[in-house]
Amino acid sequence: MTSLQFHLKNSFCVYPERGKVLEIESLSINVGELVFVVGASGIGKSTLIESLGLMNNTLGIENDGVANFHNESKTDLIKLWDSKDGQLNEFRKENYSFLFQENNLMPHFSAGENMMLSQLIKGVGEAEAKQNVLQLMDLLGLNDKLFSEKVFNLSGGQRQRVSFIRAISVPFNTLFADEPTGNLDQSTATLLFRIICDQLKAKNKTGIIVTHDLGLALKFGTRICPIKAKIVNGKISGLLSESNNLIRDGKKWITSRGVEVLFPEKYLNEFLLQPLEKFENE
């Protein structure tokens, strides 16, 4: 039986200085899905995961809108910002993990300390946390000696792998990632996405990833959410609608209406390259 993780309808992401940067007509993400968000620069892809991940208070709804996270109970993501007693931070700690291009590592900590940190914060024992890290290091082909190296001695690629292990090893219900393989070669990027895919499948957890790489998205994703660009009052913004999603059905891709798409990469490129629609006074 399929269970919902996120359900959004008639909602939006907004910045006070810019106005609405993304309209979300509808979006339903199920537990266990690996969802890739694709689209042009500046139309709200990163803002979407920052909003859903409660990193920024940018999520809003229209009068009949909803923006809910589902686990054992339904949580209104917008009302969490008005909660007290650290409820929002506790919710994030319990449910989310984040992986971004900027690795935000502690430079004077060792690689191992950085990789274990999020697990320890969530209450995982030190021995178990270290074992989880070493297993992932082995999958990535990293020498055990790197565990003791200070972060400031690591190369950019090594730091990105350390950041990856920190994010994927911690307990979570949803993993958010923003261009997590942007600085990696294709073979390493493929390996990282393979590990993400395997980890989510084994634990029945959800992943929402922003990427520019349609090939990798189609190789590993269960759903592709393309964001349509438009111009409102002279400013570029995005429109996200479930009706435009591609959904994996076995070895094929189908639209939300169940129609098979024989050439999904061509379909996505044509959708993303549509002429910009212009609107005034929205």
N, C-alpha and C positions, 0 to 999 in steps of 0.2 A: 504493500500500500504506500502510495506517494504522500509525503508530508511536506507542507509548506515551510520555508525558512523565512522568506521575505515576501510581503505583499504590499504593493504600492499602486495607488490609483489617484488620478487627478492631483498629483503632487508636483513639487518643483524644488530646485536648488537656487538660492538667491544670495547675492552679496549686496549689502546696503549701497556700496559705491557703484556697482555695475547693474543692479537689478537682476532679473532672472537670467541665469546662465544655462539652465537646463529645465525643460518641461518633461515631466514623466507622466505620460498619458496612462500607461499601465505597465506593470512589471511584477511577475510572480516567479520566484526562484524556489525550487524544491530542495529539500535536504539531500545532500549527496551529489548535487550538480557541480560541474566545473564550467563556469560561465565566463566567457570572454567578451569584454566591452571594446568595441572598435569604432573608429571615426576620426575625423580631422582634428587637428590641434585647436584648442581654445573653445571647444563646444561642450565642455562639462564632464568629460570622461573621468578625470581625476577627482573632480568635485563630487561626482556621484559616489565613489567609494569613500571619500572623506566624510560625506554626509551620512551614508549608511553606517559607516564605522564610528560615527559620533566623535570625529576629530574636530569638526567645525559645526557650529550651530547655524547651518545653512539650509536645512530641510524645512519645507513648508507644505501646506495642503490647501486646496480650494475648499469651499463649504461642504462638499460631499466627498472630499478626499480622505484617503487613509495612507498611513505609512507604518506598517507593523512588522515586527520580528516575531517569529513563532518558534518556540521551543516546547517546554512542558506547558507553558501558558503563552498568551498573546501579550506582547509588549508594544505600547505606542512609543515609537522612537522620538517623536517630537515632545511628548510629555516628560520624557526622561530628563530633558534640559531643565525642567522646573522641579525636579525631585530634590530631596534633601538627604543629609546624612551620607553623602558619598555614594548614593545609589547608582548614579551614572558611571562613575569610575569602576565600581564593583561589577556592573553589568558588562562593561568593556573587558575587564580582566577575566571574567568568567567565560565570555563567549567569543572573543575576537583575537586574531593575531594579524600582524601587519608586516608586509614586505615591500620596501620601496628602493628605488635606485640609490638614494642617499642613505647609506647604511647606518648612520647614527650610532656607530660603535663607540665604546669607551676606549680612547686611544692608549691609556696607560694600564688598562687591564690586559690580561692575556687573551688570546683567541678563545681558549676554553672557557674562561670566566665569562666572556661576552656571550658565547653560545649557550651557556647554562643559565644565564641571568634570568631570562623570562620564565623558565621552568621553576627556578627557585622562588621567584616572586609568587607564582601560582601554587606553591606548596609542594612541589615535587621534591623528593629527597635527593640529596647530593649524589649518592651512588647511582640512583636510577637516572638522574639527569645526565650524568657523565656517560653512562652506558648508551643512552639515547643519542647523544652527540657523537660518540665514537662510531656507532652504527651508521649514521648518516655521513660521517667523514669517509668511512670505508666505501659507501655507495658512490661518493663523489671522487674517489681516488685521491684523497688528501692524506698525506703522511701523518701518522700519530704525533710526530714531533711538533707539528704546527700547533697542537693543543696548548703548548706552553709558551709559544712565541707571543711577544707583545704586539698589539695591533699596529703600532706605528712602524713596525719592521715588515709588515705584510705588503704585498703588491695590491693593486686595485682589484684584480681578479680574485685574489685570495680573500680580500675583505668582503667582496660581494658574496662569495661562498659562505663565509662565516655568518654574514647577515641572513643568508638563506637558511642555514641550519638553525639559527636562533629562532626564526619565525616558524619553521615547519616542525620543530621538535616539541614545541610548547603545546599543552592541551588547548583546544579551541573547538568551537562549533562552525565558525566561518573564518576563512583566510582571505584577507584583502591584499592584493598585490598590484603595484603600479609600475608597469614596464620593468619587471624584475630581472629581465635578461638583456636589457638595453645595451650594456657594455661588454657582453660576452660573445664569443664566436658561436657559430651555428651549432656545432656539435655539443658544446657545453650547455647552450641554451636548451637544446633538445633533451639532454640528460636531466637538467633541472626540472623541466616540465614533466618528464616521465616520472620523476620521483614525486612531484606534487600530485600527479594523477594517481599514482599507486597508493600514496599515503591517504588521500581523500577517499579512495575506493575502499581501502582496507578498514578505515575508521568510520565510513559513512558520514563524512563531513563535507562542507560546502566551500567552494572556492569562487571568488569573483576577481577577475584579473583584467586590467587594462593592458592592451598590447597594440602595437602597430603591425605585428607579424601575422598576417592572415593564414599563412601556411601552418604555423605552429598551432594557432587557434583551431583550425579545422582538423588538425592531427589529434589533438588531445581534448578538445572541448566537448561538452554535451549540449551546449547552447551558445549561440553567437548573438549578441545584442548590438546591432549597428545603430549608432546615433546619427540622425539626420541633421545636417547643418541648415540653419536659416538665418535671415537677417531681420532683426526687430528694431525699429527706430534707429537704423543705421549701425547697429551692433550685432556681431555674430553670436549666435547661441545654438543650443541643440534641442532636439525633440526625440524622446525615447518612447517607443510604443511596442508592446508585445506583438502586435500584428506584423511587425517587420523582423521578428526573430527567426533565426534558423535553428532547428532542433534536431539533434541526432536521433535517428531511429534505426538501431542496429548499425549496419554499414553505410546507410544512406542518410542524406539530410533532407528535411522536409520543412515547409513553411508552417506557421501557426494554424493554417487551415488544412494541413495534411497533404499538401501538394509536394511531390518529390522534386528536388532541385538537382539536376544532373551535373551542373557545373557550379558548385557553390562559391568558389573563389571569384569567378566571373560575375555571379549574381551579386556578391557583396561589393565588388569594385564598382559595378554599374550603379548600385544603390548609393554608395558613398560619393560618387562623382556626379550625382544629379545636380542640375543648376540650382543655385540658392534661391529659395522663395523669400520674398520681402514682405514684411508686415509693418504696419504703423499703429502706434498707440495701443499696444497690447497691455 
